Amino acid sequence: MTTNAFLADCRARLAFDLLANTWNAVVLWALRDGPLRPVELRERIGGISSKVLTETLRRLQFNGLVDRQALPGAPPRVEYRLTALGRTFLAPIDAVGAWAFEHGDEVMAAQELGEAGSGARRDRLGESPA
């Protein structure tokens, strides 16, 4: 990676933008074992609304990471699957997940210290909590 790798029009920022949205990685990871219908995705993921899932699937489809296929029959049904490009994104997601597993406790400890420190700082400055 060059020193200009993070400029506004670079490909690295595009990848970081895709990773920045929590649901992108979660949905891609949920599709790693094969195609799923939206209701199956929601059950597998948990904690995602239909609206957010639909927005995420559209964003992933727009970026070429997910393919939408209409299934024959009534009522109309669709399923989503990873594209070849989407499969290539699983390795970076796995790497970030491994990092989080290894360092998550450290990050949470730092957050707790930051919260405690911001409260003490407010006390010193005579500010009230937000």
C-alpha positions in Angstrom: 0.0 0.0 0.0 1.4 3.4 -0.9 1.3 6.6 1.2 -1.5 7.9 -1.0 -3.7 4.8 -0.4 -6.2 6.6 1.8 -6.9 9.6 -0.5 -10.6 10.4 -1.1 -10.8 8.6 -4.5 -8.7 5.5 -3.5 -9.9 1.9 -3.4 -8.7 1.3 0.1 -11.2 3.9 1.4 -13.9 2.1 -0.6 -13.1 -1.1 1.3 -13.0 0.7 4.7 -16.4 2.3 3.9 -17.8 -1.2 3.3 -16.4 -2.5 6.6 -17.5 0.6 8.5 -21.1 -0.3 8.3 -21.6 -3.0 10.9 -24.4 -4.8 9.1 -22.5 -5.2 5.8 -20.0 -7.6 7.4 -22.6 -9.3 9.5 -24.9 -10.0 6.4 -21.9 -11.1 4.3 -20.8 -13.5 7.0 -24.3 -14.9 7.4 -24.4 -15.7 3.7 -21.0 -17.5 3.7 -22.6 -21.0 3.8 -25.0 -20.4 0.9 -28.1 -18.5 -0.2 -30.7 -17.4 2.2 -34.1 -15.8 2.0 -34.5 -12.5 4.0 -36.5 -14.1 6.8 -33.8 -16.8 7.2 -31.1 -14.0 7.3 -33.0 -12.2 10.0 -33.3 -15.4 12.0 -29.6 -16.2 11.6 -28.4 -12.7 12.4 -30.9 -11.6 15.1 -31.3 -8.0 16.2 -31.7 -6.5 12.7 -35.0 -5.0 11.5 -36.5 -5.8 8.1 -35.9 -2.3 7.0 -32.2 -2.3 7.9 -31.7 -5.7 6.4 -33.3 -4.6 3.1 -31.2 -1.4 3.0 -28.0 -3.5 3.7 -28.9 -6.1 1.0 -29.5 -3.3 -1.5 -26.2 -1.7 -0.6 -24.3 -5.0 -0.9 -26.0 -5.8 -4.2 -25.1 -2.3 -5.5 -21.5 -2.9 -4.6 -21.5 -6.3 -6.4 -21.0 -8.4 -3.2 -24.5 -10.0 -3.1 -26.7 -11.3 -5.8 -30.6 -11.3 -5.5 -32.5 -14.1 -7.2 -36.2 -14.3 -7.6 -37.6 -17.7 -6.9 -40.5 -19.2 -8.9 -43.8 -19.7 -7.4 -46.4 -17.9 -5.4 -46.1 -16.0 -3.3 -43.1 -14.2 -4.8 -39.9 -15.1 -2.9 -36.3 -14.0 -3.2 -33.0 -15.3 -1.9 -29.6 -13.7 -1.6 -26.2 -15.2 -2.2 -22.6 -14.0 -2.2 -21.1 -13.2 -5.5 -17.5 -14.3 -6.3 -16.5 -10.7 -5.3 -18.4 -11.0 -2.1 -16.6 -14.3 -1.2 -13.3 -12.5 -1.5 -14.4 -10.1 1.2 -14.9 -12.9 3.8 -11.1 -13.1 4.5 -10.8 -9.4 5.6 -14.0 -9.8 7.7 -12.6 -12.9 9.3 -9.3 -11.0 10.0 -11.1 -8.1 11.6 -13.2 -10.6 13.7 -10.0 -12.4 14.8 -8.5 -9.1 15.8 -11.6 -8.2 17.8 -11.6 -11.5 19.5 -8.0 -11.1 20.5 -8.1 -7.5 21.5 -11.8 -6.8 22.3 -11.2 -6.9 26.1 -8.4 -4.3 25.8 -10.7 -2.0 23.7 -13.5 -2.3 26.2 -11.1 -1.7 29.1 -9.9 1.5 27.4 -13.5 2.6 26.8 -14.3 2.1 30.5 -11.3 4.1 31.4 -12.3 6.8 29.0 -15.8 6.9 30.4 -14.5 7.1 34.0 -11.9 9.7 32.9 -14.5 11.9 31.2 -16.6 11.9 34.3 -13.7 12.8 36.5 -12.7 15.5 34.0 -16.3 17.0 34.0 -16.1 17.0 37.8 -12.9 18.9 37.8 -14.3 21.4 35.3 -17.6 21.8 37.2 -19.6 20.5 34.2 -22.7 18.4 34.6 -23.0 15.0 32.7 -24.8 15.2 29.3 
